[in-house]
Structures are given as structure tokens and as C-alpha cells.
Amino acid sequence: MTLQNGRQSLALPGPTTIPDEVLSAMHRPAMDIYAGEMIGVTDSCLADLPGIFGTEGRVYIYAANGHGAWEAALTNTLSRGDTVLALESGRFAIMWGETAKMLGVNVEVLAGDDRRAVDPAALEARLREDKAGTIKAVLAVQIDTSTSVLNDIPAIRKAMNAAGHGALLLVDAIASLGTMPFEMDNWGVDVAVTGSQKGLMTPPGLGFVAANAKARDIHETADLRTRYWDWTFREGNLHYQKYCGTPPEHLLFGLRKALDMLLAEGLPGAFERHRILAGATQRAIARWAEAGAIEMNITDPAHRAPSVTTVIVNEPHDAEALLAYCNEKCGVVLGIGIGALDGRAFRIAHMGHVNAPMLLGTLGVVETALKALNIPHGSGGVQAAIDWIAGEVPA
Ligand SMILES: *Cc1c(COP(=O)(O)O)cnc(C)c1O
């Protein structure tokens, strides 16, 4: 027996649910890349994206996923033999560091822990030791999607300033942009990267890099630059230069529609929606966790992400059986545990185009799976989520 048939519910932390309006906006023939509607879409996306990042700097659009955006940020600002410091709080800063290493950069990891945020005091102490200024960039992730930790980017910048260190601050906002505040200029972020398929509600395939004036100055002498990622080439006047080749036309029409939807809701409205949906998820999990079989990965509530929640399933209970039940019996696709949590966790995404029935449906299915699999859990998780939403969303 299965209740899987019907519209599949995608609760993955990327790709996220694509709005029907975005899908429809892409349904069109290929078009001229030298004149006409495509040019206006490029110009308007390039005009709106800096506001989403909170910067007066420039944004570059790549036909690439987040990994490509990582490489773009690195190659445009670093040189062979430079050293970068990756701030560990899960898998993603580490993988960004691995990308830098393959490019010929020395990578040091500020060791962290999968259950808590980066410690700004540890960063400050490490930077104070670097009197020669060997470290050229700090790689930080705002929300690490593997652990669902939320790092405090302003505190990370304050630690760098307190140490009097001149390194660039490069931030991965792939799982956070569009779901919570990101104030690139106010926070002193030099380069920020994101992808299309998470908070921006667009199919996978676009990567974005925002750069401030300091990063663009350093770019002038960076020797890891390559033609495809190069900012200078992309600043040229010809439309094809903005993409270093044929624009990913359909994705751009999808992006345009997604930005229209995000701006119509208003960024503060979108952030508030994510905050409330995350709070509902956390309250359901807190109830289920009372029986000890499952627990929230991030221990400090202040460092739990508004876009995704990672839940550990303790031995002898089986996270993979829970994931399979949700998918095969109930049509809900959750995120699997990754990195150190491989096989031991599930992740609930509440990221992007998600509303109350989608989230309550997902939570209801998780509670159903806990019951069907005889995984001990406190009762009333979904009720706790309902109570929270009713309190936060007055009539
Ligand atoms: C998804 C994700 C990435 C990788 O993006 P891809 O598009 O899969 O290459 C990097 N960092 C974070 C924080 C992410 O959530």
C-alpha cells in the first residue's frame, strides 16, 4: 500500500519547489541573443540582484551551479600560492576550501564542529597570529545545509576587524539568500555567492557572485583568473560577454519571474515566512525528540537556520527507513544526512516557495513515519507546529 500518488512534495534543501509561474515563464522558444527581449531581461536581473544581496557592488551571473559560483569567487580574487582560511561548521566551507586547493591555493581550516556555529573568538585569535597577513581570504558559509547551522556573518566580520586583519571575507549565501537578511555592504562582506535553486525558486543552473569595490580592486592582479569566470570580460558592453557566451536564456526568464515574485512579497515578508515555518518545524521536532530517539542537530536555538533543519536519528533507529517511508509511502522527499551525518539524519527544507500547507503536510508525514516505523517520539509534534503558526499569524 502507498499514498505516494498525487503531487510529489519536495522538501529538499535544493533544488527547491519551482513555482508554476516560473515554469510557465520559461516555456518559450529560443530567441535572439543580440537584440530584443533577452537584453531587457539581462539588464533588469542585473539591476535587481544587487538589492537582493544588499550591495552597491556588482553581480555576475554564471551558467553554473553553486560549485561554479564558488570557483568564480576564488579565481577572480586569488593568486597561486595564496592562503585562505575556511571556517568549518559542516561540509560546505570545507568543500569550498577543497575547490580552492585544486586551484593551487593553500587552504587552512579553522576547525569547527558539526553541531554548532563558527566561533568568532577562535577566528579572531587565529587572525591575530597571522601578523604577516599570509591569509588572503576567509571562506564562510551563512547557512551550512548539511548541519543546518546559521553562522553569524556580522560577528565573523567583527572578529576580522578586531584582529586588524585585511583578508577578504567571502561568504556562501547559497542556502540563505532570499530566506533571511543578508546585508553584504553593511556587514562588510567582500564577495558573496549564491545559486538559483534554493531561496531564489528557480531551476538549478544559475550561479551568482556579488563583489564589492575592494574585491574588484584585488581582482585586477589575481592570477587565477580564467576566461569563463573572469569579471573583467563580463563587464564588457556586448550582451554575450555578460555570460561569456550564449546566455542560459530560459533560466533567465525563470529567474526574472522568480525575482518578480520575491519582490512582490517583499524581502521582509519572505524572511518572516521562513522564520515562522522554521519555528513550526523546530517546535514539532522538539516534541518528537522528547522520547530520545531523534534530536535536533544544532543545539543552540540561536544558530538554527530558517531555511533547513537537520535532525539526527539515534541508534538503533534507522534514518534511511524514515526517508524511504516518507518518499515511497507518502510522496514527500526529505533531504538525506550528508557528510558526518551520512545515514544518521534527515533534513527538512523549508526554503523558497513553501507555504503553511506544504510544511504542515511534510511535518504530518514525518510524524506518520515515526509512528509507522515504531520510532519512539513525543506526541503532538504537528499540533505544536499548528499552535505556533496560529500564534505567529493572527487573524
Ligand atoms: C547547495 C549548496 C551548495 C552547492 O550548490 P550546488 O548548486 O549544488 O553546486 C553550496 N553551498 C551551500 C551552503 C549549499 O546549500
The ligand as an SDF file (V2000), in Angstrom:
LIG
                    3D

 15 15  0  0  0  0  0  0  0  0999 V2000
   23.5520   23.6990   -2.2690 C   0  0  0  0  0  0  0  0  0  0  0  0
   24.7290   24.3360   -1.6560 C   0  0  0  0  0  0  0  0  0  0  0  0
   25.9540   24.4430   -2.3140 C   0  0  0  0  0  0  0  0  0  0  0  0
   26.2210   23.7940   -3.6300 C   0  0  0  0  0  0  0  0  0  0  0  0
   25.4120   24.2390   -4.6470 O   0  0  0  0  0  0  0  0  0  0  0  0
   25.2860   23.3920   -5.9950 P   0  0  0  0  0  0  0  0  0  0  0  0
   24.3570   24.1980   -6.8060 O   0  0  0  0  0  0  0  0  0  0  0  0
   24.7770   22.0480   -5.6110 O   0  0  0  0  0  0  0  0  0  0  0  0
   26.6540   23.3100   -6.5950 O   0  0  0  0  0  0  0  0  0  0  0  0
   26.9660   25.1300   -1.7000 C   0  0  0  0  0  0  0  0  0  0  0  0
   26.8000   25.6890   -0.5010 N   0  0  0  0  0  0  0  0  0  0  0  0
   25.6500   25.6000    0.1760 C   0  0  0  0  0  0  0  0  0  0  0  0
   25.5440   26.2340    1.5160 C   0  0  0  0  0  0  0  0  0  0  0  0
   24.5780   24.9260   -0.3850 C   0  0  0  0  0  0  0  0  0  0  0  0
   23.4280   24.8210    0.2960 O   0  0  0  0  0  0  0  0  0  0  0  0
  1  2  1  0
  2  3  1  0
  2 14  2  0
  3  4  1  0
  3 10  2  0
  4  5  1  0
  5  6  1  0
  6  7  2  0
  6  8  1  0
  6  9  1  0
 10 11  1  0
 11 12  2  0
 12 13  1  0
 12 14  1  0
 14 15  1  0
M  END
$$$$
